[in-house]
């Protein structure tokens, strides 16, 4: 486990008294493994429903499913895992509604990428992950969480952050998390976080070379357009060669296509992606989970795809201090000048059948029991068979 400490006095050290929601900074040691179950082979965007105790997930980039988790077991045998039960399933968002995120109603390369429960509704986000023409303009919807096969009552999509014809929508098309009640007043009374990473085509519109994070009020979705938000973390590619944190984050010092390859990235690099985040009551830690490449960053062919790579890939975690986010909100720190206070490799107790390409693609947090659920899938690149998992950890907040 490695980390990085900025030399000098951090804002959060200077203003340590400002801890409205608790002063504890979590470490990796605060997460204790409690078990695993099996899920559909290709699922994303796991979120927890505080009203029912069930979960929602995206299935194959478009469909939405409500699921119940079985008894979680600790085993090294995939075949011994219990399977999640699907309770309700449907398209969730129709193809035409999904295409409406784009200025030209393009129907290709779109995916539902985030879910979050708001009472009897689901807040849904979508993105065009390969936006080579820079056409995405909207990203967020509201729909009932029941009757998922019915799409007639879907509201949206709506813009977030701005009303101008700019492609900021890509940055609000990902997974969401709850802001603890005690911290909301310090962040403009916003109650929800949304982020999106792992986007392609830097030249076509904004991407973040690290965890992108936007705070907003979920009640504004379907009421205000654009949905107001504040950008708390954002590492724009245009700053990659200029600002002081570039070497630590691992940005390539130039263009991968024309100037690469580049050395491995210590923190993030050009080939990382977060699958979601959580923020526990009583702490000032925002924890991101995902994966990134540990190898040389290059542009070319790997894993059967053409693009940017940094194999081998490993699961990772990044822990951020909420005081740094408050500093960004108050204008005393730039959202691209924030580093995690701890990060490193995350190792799971059970993995797939070997020769794997893997992805951590969902994080759900039950704030009543302080359990975090990490959703991942691993594919055997020889057979093409996916193994799906949800792993649960107890989070020590005391």
C-alpha positions in Angstrom: 0.0 0.0 0.0 1.5 3.3 -1.0 0.5 6.9 -0.6 1.6 10.5 -1.3 1.8 13.4 1.1 2.0 16.9 -0.3 4.9 18.8 1.2 3.9 21.8 3.4 0.7 22.5 5.3 -2.4 21.1 3.8 -5.6 23.1 3.9 -7.3 20.3 5.8 -4.5 20.4 8.4 -4.8 24.2 8.8 -8.6 24.0 9.2 -8.8 20.8 11.1 -11.6 22.3 13.3 -14.0 22.2 10.4 -15.2 18.7 10.7 -19.0 19.0 10.7 -19.5 15.3 9.8 -16.7 13.6 11.8 -12.9 13.8 11.9 -12.0 10.2 11.0 -9.9 9.6 7.9 -10.4 6.0 6.8 -7.5 3.8 5.8 -7.5 0.5 3.9 -7.3 -1.3 7.2 -10.8 0.0 8.1 -12.4 -2.2 5.4 -12.9 -5.8 6.6 -14.0 -8.5 4.1 -17.3 -10.1 4.9 -18.2 -12.3 1.8 -19.0 -12.5 -1.9 -21.9 -13.6 -4.1 -22.4 -14.1 -7.9 -24.2 -11.8 -10.2 -25.1 -11.6 -13.9 -22.1 -11.9 -16.0 -22.3 -8.3 -17.4 -23.7 -5.8 -14.9 -22.7 -2.3 -13.7 -23.7 0.7 -11.6 -24.8 -1.1 -8.4 -26.7 1.1 -6.0 -28.5 0.4 -2.7 -32.2 1.2 -2.0 -32.5 2.4 1.6 -36.3 1.9 1.5 -36.3 -1.9 0.7 -32.7 -3.0 1.4 -32.5 -4.3 -2.2 -30.2 -3.2 -5.0 -30.4 -1.9 -8.5 -27.9 -2.5 -11.3 -27.5 -1.8 -15.0 -27.5 -4.9 -17.2 -25.5 -4.9 -20.4 -25.3 -1.1 -20.5 -29.0 -0.4 -21.1 -31.4 -2.5 -19.0 -32.1 -1.8 -15.3 -32.6 -4.6 -12.8 -33.7 -4.7 -9.1 -31.9 -7.5 -7.3 -31.8 -9.2 -3.9 -28.5 -10.3 -2.6 -28.2 -13.8 -1.2 -26.2 -14.9 1.8 -22.6 -13.7 1.2 -20.0 -16.4 1.8 -16.2 -16.4 2.1 -14.8 -19.0 -0.3 -12.1 -19.3 -3.0 -14.5 -21.5 -5.2 -16.6 -19.5 -7.6 -19.0 -22.4 -8.0 -19.7 -22.3 -4.2 -21.0 -18.7 -4.3 -24.7 -18.0 -3.9 -26.4 -16.1 -6.8 -28.2 -12.8 -6.6 -32.0 -13.0 -7.4 -33.5 -10.7 -10.0 -36.8 -9.2 -8.8 -37.7 -6.7 -11.5 -36.1 -6.0 -14.8 -36.7 -3.9 -17.9 -35.2 -1.5 -20.4 -35.4 1.3 -17.8 -34.5 3.9 -20.5 -35.6 3.4 -24.1 -33.1 3.5 -26.9 -34.6 6.8 -28.2 -34.5 8.3 -24.7 -30.9 7.3 -24.3 -30.0 8.7 -27.7 -31.5 12.1 -26.6 -28.4 12.8 -24.5 -26.6 13.7 -27.8 -27.2 16.8 -29.8 -27.6 14.8 -33.0 -29.7 11.9 -31.3 -26.8 9.5 -32.1 -27.8 6.0 -31.1 -24.3 4.5 -31.0 -21.9 4.2 -28.1 -24.4 5.2 -25.4 -24.7 3.5 -22.1 -26.7 3.9 -18.9 -23.9 4.3 -16.4 -25.3 5.4 -13.0 -28.3 4.7 -10.7 -29.3 6.3 -7.4 -32.5 5.9 -5.4 -34.6 9.0 -4.5 -37.7 7.8 -2.6 -39.9 6.1 -5.1 -37.8 7.2 -8.1 -34.4 6.3 -9.6 -32.0 9.0 -10.7 -30.4 7.6 -13.9 -27.3 8.9 -15.7 -26.1 8.0 -19.2 -23.0 8.9 -21.3 -21.7 8.4 -24.7 -18.5 6.7 -23.8 -16.9 7.1 -27.2 -17.9 10.6 -28.2 -15.6 11.2 -31.2 -17.8 14.0 -32.4 -18.3 15.8 -29.1 -22.1 15.6 -29.4 -23.3 14.6 -25.8 -25.2 17.5 -24.3 -27.4 15.9 -21.6 -26.8 13.2 -19.0 -29.4 12.8 -16.3 -33.0 11.4 -16.0 -35.7 10.6 -13.4 -37.9 7.6 -13.6 -40.1 5.4 -11.2 -38.1 2.6 -9.6 -41.1 0.2 -10.2 -42.3 -1.2 -13.6 -38.8 -1.0 -15.1 -40.1 -2.4 -18.4 -42.3 0.8 -18.8 -40.4 3.8 -20.2 -43.3 6.1 -20.9 -42.9 7.9 -17.5 -39.2 8.7 -17.9 -38.4 12.3 -17.4 -35.4 13.7 -19.2 -32.6 13.7 -20.2 -31.5 17.0 -18.6 -28.4 19.1 -18.7 -26.2 19.4 -15.7 -23.8 22.3 -14.7 -24.5 24.6 -17.7 -27.2 25.6 -20.2 -24.7 26.4 -23.0 -24.1 24.1 -25.9 -20.9 22.6 -24.4 -20.1 18.9 -23.8 -19.7 19.0 -20.0 -22.5 16.4 -19.8 -20.0 13.6 -20.3 -18.6 14.4 -16.9 -22.0 13.9 -15.2 -22.9 10.6 -16.8 -21.6 8.1 -14.2 -22.1 6.6 -10.8 -23.6 8.4 -7.8 -23.2 8.4 -4.0 -24.8 10.0 -1.0 -23.3 13.0 0.8 -23.7 12.5 4.6 -26.2 14.9 6.1 -23.8 16.5 8.5 -21.5 17.6 5.5 -24.2 19.1 3.2 -24.3 22.6 4.6 -20.6 22.9 3.9 -21.1 21.9 0.3 -24.0 24.2 -0.6 -26.7 21.9 0.8 -26.0 19.5 -2.1 -26.8 15.9 -1.1 -25.5 13.7 -4.0 -22.2 13.1 -5.8 -21.9 12.0 -9.4 -18.7 11.2 -11.3 -17.6 9.7 -14.6 -14.1 8.5 -15.6 -12.5 6.3 -18.3 -13.8 8.4 -21.1 -12.3 8.3 -24.6 -11.4 10.9 -27.1 -9.8 13.8 -25.2 -10.0 16.2 -28.2 -13.8 15.9 -28.6 -14.8 17.2 -25.2 -14.0 17.4 -21.5 -12.5 14.3 -19.8 -11.0 14.0 -16.4 -7.5 12.4 -15.9 -8.5 11.3 -12.5 -11.7 11.0 -10.4 -14.1 13.6 -11.6 -16.7 14.6 -8.9 -19.8 16.9 -9.1 -22.1 17.7 -6.2 -25.8 18.3 -6.8 -29.3 18.1 -5.2 -31.2 15.0 -6.4 -34.5 16.9 -5.9 -33.5 19.3 -8.7 -33.6 16.5 -11.3 -36.8 17.0 -13.3 -37.4 20.4 -11.7 -34.5 22.6 -12.8 -32.8 22.6 -16.1 -29.9 22.7 -16.2 -29.5 20.8 -12.9 -27.1 23.0 -10.8 -23.9 21.4 -9.7 -20.5 22.2 -8.4 -17.3 20.6 -9.7 -15.3 19.4 -6.7 -12.7 17.2 -8.5 -11.7 17.6 -12.1 -8.3 16.9 -13.8 -8.7 18.3 -17.3 -6.4 16.9 -20.0 -5.6 20.4 -21.1 -3.7 20.8 -17.7 -1.9 17.5 -18.0 1.4 19.0 -19.1 1.3 22.2 -17.1 0.2 22.0 -13.5 2.3 20.8 -10.6 0.5 17.7 -9.7 1.0 16.1 -13.1 4.0 13.9 -12.2 2.2 12.5 -9.1 -1.1 11.8 -10.9 0.9 10.2 -13.7 -0.3 12.2 -16.7 1.6 11.4 -19.9 3.8 14.3 -20.8 2.5 14.6 -24.3 0.1 12.8 -26.6 0.1 9.0 -26.3 -0.4 8.6 -30.1 2.4 10.8 -31.3 4.7 11.1 -28.3 4.2 7.9 -26.3 4.8 5.4 -24.8 5.2 6.9 -21.2 6.3 5.4 -17.9 3.9 3.7 -15.5 1.7 6.1 -13.5 2.1 6.3 -9.7 -1.4 7.4 -8.8 -3.7 7.5 -11.8 -2.3 7.8 -15.3 -3.9 7.7 -18.6 -5.7 4.4 -18.3 -7.5 4.4 -15.0 -11.2 4.2 -14.2 -13.3 4.4 -11.0 -16.3 2.2 -10.6 -17.9 4.3 -7.9 -17.4 5.9 -4.5 -18.8 6.0 -1.0 -18.8 8.5 1.9 -19.6 7.1 5.4 -21.2 9.1 8.1 -18.8 10.0 10.9 -15.8 10.3 8.5 -14.3 12.8 6.2 -13.2 10.2 3.6 -14.6 9.9 0.1 -13.4 6.5 -1.1 -13.1 5.6 -4.8 -12.7 2.1 -6.1 -11.7 1.1 -9.6 -8.7 -0.1 -11.6 -5.7 1.3 -13.4 -2.8 0.1 -15.4 0.6 -0.5 -13.7 2.5 -0.8 -16.9 3.9 1.5 -19.6 1.2 3.8 -21.0 0.9 3.4 -24.8 -1.4 3.7 -27.7 -2.0 0.5 -29.8 -3.5 -3.0 -29.5 -4.1 -5.0 -26.4 -6.8 -7.3 -25.1 -8.4 -7.3 -28.5 -9.0 -3.5 -28.6 -7.2 -0.6 -30.2 -6.6 2.4 -28.1 -4.7 3.5 -25.0 -3.4 0.8 -22.6 -1.2 0.4 -19.6 -1.4 -3.4 -18.9 -1.2 -5.2 -16.5 -4.3 -3.7 -14.7 -4.9 -4.1 -11.0 -7.8 -3.1 -8.8 -7.2 0.1 -6.9 -8.6 2.4 -4.3 -8.2 6.2 -3.7 -9.1 8.0 -0.5 -9.8 11.8 -0.5 -10.2 14.2 2.4 -13.6 16.0 2.5 -11.9 19.1 3.8 -10.1 19.4 0.5 -13.5 19.3 -1.3 -14.8 22.0 1.0 -11.8 24.1 0.1 -12.6 23.7 -3.5 -16.3 24.7 -2.9 -15.1 27.8 -1.0 -12.7 28.8 -3.8 -9.5 28.4 -1.7 -8.3 25.4 -3.7 -8.5 24.4 -7.4 -10.4 21.2 -8.2 -7.4 20.0 -10.2 -5.0 20.6 -7.3 -6.3 17.9 -5.0 -4.6 14.6 -4.4 -5.9 11.5 -2.5 -4.2 11.2 0.9 -3.9 7.4 0.5 -4.2 5.0 -2.4 -3.0 1.6 -3.4 -3.8 -1.9 -4.8 -7.0 -3.6 -3.7 -6.9 -7.4 -3.6 -10.0 -9.6 -3.6 -10.3 -12.9 -1.8 -11.8 -14.7 -4.9 -11.2 -14.1 -8.5 -12.3 -15.7 -11.8 -11.0 -18.7 -13.8 -7.7 -17.2 -15.0 -6.3 -15.3 -17.9 -8.5 -12.4 -16.8 -9.4 -8.9 -17.9 -11.3 -7.3 -15.1 -13.3 -4.3 -14.3 -14.7 -2.9 -11.0 -17.9 -1.2 -12.2 -20.1 -0.5 -9.2 -20.0 0.7 -5.6 -23.1 0.6 -3.3 -23.0 1.8 0.3 -25.5 0.9 3.0 -25.0 3.8 5.4 -27.3 2.2 8.1 -25.0 -0.8 8.6 -21.7 0.7 7.2 -21.3 -2.0 4.6 -19.9 -1.3 1.1 -20.6 -3.5 -1.8 -18.1 -3.7 -4.7 -19.4 -4.9 -8.0 -16.9 -6.3 -10.5 -16.6 -8.7 -13.5 -13.7 -10.6 -14.9 -13.5 -12.1 -18.4 -11.4 -15.0 -19.5 -9.8 -13.5 -22.7 -9.4 -16.9 -24.2 -13.0 -18.2 -23.8 -14.8 -14.8 -23.5 -16.7 -16.0 -20.5 -17.5 -13.4 -17.8 -17.5 -14.1 -14.1 -19.5 -11.6 -12.0 -19.1 -10.8 -8.3 -20.3 -8.6 -5.5 -18.0 -8.4 -2.5 -19.1 -6.9 0.8 -16.9 -5.2 3.3 -17.6 -3.8 6.8 -16.4 -0.2 7.2 -15.0 0.8 10.6 -16.1 4.4 11.2 -15.3 4.5 14.9 
